[in-house]
Amino acid sequence: MKLGANSLLFGSWDMETAFKYLAMAGYDGIEMSAIDSMSQHLVLSRWRECAPEIVRLSKSYDLELLAMEQSSRDPDLMELAFQAAVETGIPIINCGPGGVADDESTYPQVLDELGALVARAEHYGVTLCAKAHVGQYVYNTPTSLRMLEDIQSPNFGLDMDPSHIHRAGENPVEAIAAVVSRIKHVHIRDCKGRQQGPGEPHEQANGRGDIDLVGYIRVLHEGGYTGPLNLEVIGTKFKGTSLEQCCIIGAEARGHMQACLQAAGAR
C-alpha cells in the first residue's frame, strides 16, 4: 500500500505548500483536491494551466500522484477531470455516489450518472471510484454491494472510507471483508462518535478517534489490497486551522498508518 494524503488538508494554502509538507512528513504520494470550495489546487476550469505545475511539484518533491478527488458527478466538470488525469498521469478519480439515503427513488439516477462517468473513465483509461457516503444513497455495506453488483466495469471500484461506514453504524473492520475485492482506493481518517460529520480536523487524525484502524488496515492487507491509502481530512479551510496544526495532523496520521502497516506485516 502507498501512503498518501489529500491536498485539501492544506486547502487554505497553495499546491506547493501541500507538496512540501506532505513530503516532509514522509508520504509516498498525494491525492490532488479538485474541489474548488475546499481548495484552489487542481482547478478544473483551468486544468491546462495547473497540470504542468502539478507534474513539476510531483517530481520536485518525489510524491507520486496517487489520485484526484472531484466530489461532483457533473458530466462537464468530470470530463475536465478525466482530461486532467490523463495529462498529469493521475490514475484514479474519486467522486460521491449521489442520491439520498434510504430513498429508493433516487437509485436509478445514481446508476445513470455513475454509469455514464464509468463509460468516460473507460474511454480515457483511468479508474473511477465512488464511496459510501453519509446521507447519500450508497452509505453502508449493503448499498455499496448493490452499486458494485450493478456496475461491473474494470474501470470502476469502491473508494472505501472507514469513517463513513463507522457513522453508518457499522464496524468498518467487519464491513470491509465483504467488499475488499472491489476496493481500488481508500480514503482514511479517524472519527469520534457516529454523528453526521467526521468532527474537527484534529479529531480526524488517525489514532484520535474510535475506529479500529489497525484492524482495518490488517484486513486490507490480508485481502490483497495494494492501492493508495490516502488521508482525507476535511474542514481545515473553514475552521481556520493553522498551518502548524495541518502539518501536525499530516505527520501524526502518517506515523499511525506506517505503524498499522508494520503491525499488519505489510511493511
C-alpha positions in Angstrom: 0.0 0.0 0.0 1.1 3.5 -0.8 0.6 6.2 1.9 -0.7 9.5 0.7 -2.8 12.4 1.7 -5.4 14.6 0.0 -4.0 18.1 -0.6 -7.2 19.6 0.8 -5.6 19.2 4.2 -3.8 22.3 3.2 -6.8 23.8 1.4 -6.0 27.3 2.7 -2.7 27.4 1.0 -1.3 26.8 -2.4 -0.4 23.5 -4.0 3.3 23.7 -3.3 2.6 24.1 0.4 0.8 20.8 0.4 3.5 19.0 -1.6 6.3 20.5 0.6 4.9 19.4 4.0 3.5 16.1 2.9 6.9 15.2 1.6 8.5 16.3 4.9 6.0 14.0 6.7 7.3 11.1 4.7 4.3 10.3 2.5 4.7 8.2 -0.7 2.3 10.3 -2.7 -0.5 12.8 -2.8 -4.2 13.0 -3.8 -5.0 16.2 -5.7 -8.0 18.1 -4.5 -10.2 19.3 -7.4 -12.9 20.6 -5.1 -12.9 24.4 -5.6 -14.9 25.1 -2.4 -12.2 23.4 -0.3 -9.0 24.3 -2.1 -7.6 26.1 -5.2 -5.2 23.3 -6.1 -6.3 21.4 -9.2 -8.8 23.9 -10.5 -10.6 22.1 -13.3 -11.7 25.3 -15.2 -8.0 26.0 -15.8 -6.6 22.5 -15.6 -4.3 23.1 -18.6 -2.5 25.7 -16.5 -2.5 23.6 -13.4 -1.3 20.3 -14.9 2.3 21.2 -15.7 2.8 22.6 -12.2 1.3 19.5 -10.6 3.7 17.3 -12.6 6.7 19.6 -11.7 5.8 19.5 -8.0 5.4 15.7 -8.1 8.9 15.3 -9.5 10.5 18.0 -7.3 9.1 16.6 -4.0 9.2 13.0 -5.1 5.5 12.5 -4.4 3.6 10.1 -6.6 0.3 11.4 -8.0 -2.0 8.7 -6.5 -5.5 10.1 -7.2 -7.8 13.0 -7.6 -10.9 13.9 -5.7 -13.8 15.6 -7.5 -16.9 15.1 -5.5 -19.4 16.3 -8.1 -20.8 14.0 -10.8 -21.5 16.9 -13.2 -20.6 15.4 -16.6 -19.0 18.6 -18.0 -16.8 19.0 -14.9 -15.9 15.4 -14.8 -14.9 15.5 -18.4 -12.3 18.1 -17.5 -11.3 15.9 -14.5 -10.7 12.9 -16.9 -8.7 15.1 -19.3 -6.6 16.5 -16.4 -6.0 13.0 -15.1 -4.6 11.8 -18.4 -2.4 14.9 -18.8 -0.9 14.5 -15.3 -0.8 10.7 -15.1 -3.3 10.5 -12.2 -4.8 7.0 -12.3 -7.8 7.3 -10.1 -10.7 9.9 -9.8 -12.8 9.7 -6.7 -16.4 11.1 -6.5 -19.5 10.7 -4.4 -22.3 8.4 -5.3 -25.2 10.8 -5.1 -28.8 10.0 -4.3 -30.5 10.1 -0.9 -30.0 7.6 1.9 -33.0 5.1 2.1 -34.8 6.8 -0.8 -35.2 4.1 -3.4 -36.5 6.5 -6.0 -33.1 8.2 -6.2 -31.1 5.0 -7.1 -31.9 5.0 -10.8 -30.2 8.4 -11.1 -27.2 7.2 -9.1 -26.8 4.3 -11.7 -27.4 6.6 -14.7 -24.8 9.2 -13.5 -22.1 6.8 -12.4 -22.7 4.6 -15.4 -22.1 7.5 -17.8 -19.0 8.5 -15.9 -17.6 5.0 -16.0 -18.0 4.9 -19.7 -15.9 8.1 -19.9 -13.3 6.5 -17.5 -13.1 3.5 -19.9 -12.6 5.9 -22.8 -9.8 7.7 -21.0 -8.2 4.6 -19.5 -8.5 5.7 -15.9 -10.3 4.4 -12.8 -13.4 6.0 -11.3 -14.2 5.3 -7.7 -17.2 6.1 -5.5 -17.5 5.7 -1.8 -20.3 5.0 0.7 -21.1 8.5 1.9 -23.3 9.5 4.9 -26.6 10.9 3.6 -26.3 9.7 0.1 -27.9 6.6 -1.4 -24.8 4.5 -1.1 -23.9 4.9 2.6 -23.2 1.4 4.0 -22.1 -2.1 3.1 -25.4 -3.3 1.6 -25.8 -0.3 -0.6 -22.2 -0.5 -1.6 -22.6 -4.1 -2.6 -25.7 -3.2 -4.7 -23.8 -0.5 -6.5 -20.8 -2.8 -7.2 -23.1 -5.5 -8.5 -24.8 -3.2 -10.9 -21.6 -1.6 -12.2 -19.2 -4.3 -13.2 -16.7 -2.4 -15.3 -12.9 -3.0 -14.5 -12.6 0.8 -14.6 -14.9 1.2 -11.6 -14.2 0.4 -8.0 -15.0 1.3 -4.4 -13.3 4.1 -2.6 -13.5 2.7 1.0 -13.7 5.3 3.8 -14.0 3.8 7.3 -15.2 7.0 8.8 -18.4 6.9 6.7 -19.0 3.2 7.4 -18.5 3.9 11.1 -21.0 6.7 11.0 -23.5 4.4 9.3 -23.5 2.3 12.4 -21.3 -0.5 11.1 -17.9 -1.9 12.2 -15.5 -1.0 9.4 -13.2 -3.9 10.2 -16.1 -6.3 9.7 -17.6 -4.5 6.8 -14.5 -4.3 4.7 -14.3 -8.1 4.2 -17.4 -8.1 2.1 -16.1 -5.5 -0.4 -12.3 -5.8 -0.3 -12.1 -7.5 -3.8 -13.6 -4.3 -5.4 -11.7 -1.7 -3.4 -9.5 0.4 -5.7 -8.9 3.4 -3.4 -9.0 4.0 0.3 -9.8 7.4 2.0 -8.8 7.1 5.6 -9.3 9.2 8.7 -10.5 8.6 12.2 -13.7 9.7 13.8 -15.1 10.2 17.3 -18.7 9.2 17.7 -21.3 8.4 15.0 -22.6 11.9 14.2 -23.2 13.3 10.7 -19.8 14.8 10.2 -16.3 13.4 10.9 -15.5 16.0 13.6 -13.0 18.8 14.0 -9.9 18.5 11.7 -7.6 17.4 14.6 -10.0 14.7 15.6 -9.8 13.2 12.2 -6.1 12.4 12.6 -5.6 8.6 12.7 -5.5 7.3 16.2 -7.5 10.1 17.8 -11.0 8.6 17.3 -13.0 5.4 17.8 -12.2 3.4 14.7 -10.0 0.3 14.8 -7.7 1.4 12.0 -5.1 -1.2 13.0 -7.6 -3.9 12.4 -8.9 -2.2 9.3 -5.5 -2.0 7.6 -4.8 -5.6 8.6 -7.9 -6.8 6.8 -7.0 -4.7 3.8 -3.5 -6.3 3.7 -4.9 -9.8 4.2 -7.4 -9.1 1.4 -4.6 -8.4 -1.1 -5.2 -4.6 -1.4 -2.1 -2.8 -2.7 -3.5 0.6 -3.8 -3.4 4.0 -2.3 -4.2 4.7 1.4 -4.9 8.5 1.3 -5.6 10.6 4.4 -8.6 12.8 3.8 -9.1 15.5 6.5 -11.8 18.0 5.7 -12.7 21.3 7.2 -9.3 22.9 7.7 -10.1 25.8 5.4 -13.4 26.6 7.1 -12.2 26.1 10.6 -9.3 28.4 10.3 -6.9 25.6 11.1 -3.3 26.9 11.3 -0.5 25.7 9.0 1.3 24.2 12.0 -1.8 22.2 13.0 -2.2 20.9 9.5 1.4 19.8 9.5 0.9 18.0 12.8 -2.3 16.3 11.6 -0.5 15.1 8.5 2.6 13.8 10.3 0.7 12.2 13.1 -1.6 10.4 10.7 1.2 9.2 8.5 3.1 7.8 11.5 0.0 5.9 12.6 -0.6 4.5 9.1 3.1 3.4 9.0 2.7 1.6 12.4 -0.5 0.0 11.2 1.2 -1.4 8.1 4.1 -2.7 10.2 1.7 -4.3 12.6 -0.1 -6.0 9.8 3.1 -7.2 8.2 2.6 -5.0 5.2 5.8 -3.1 5.6 
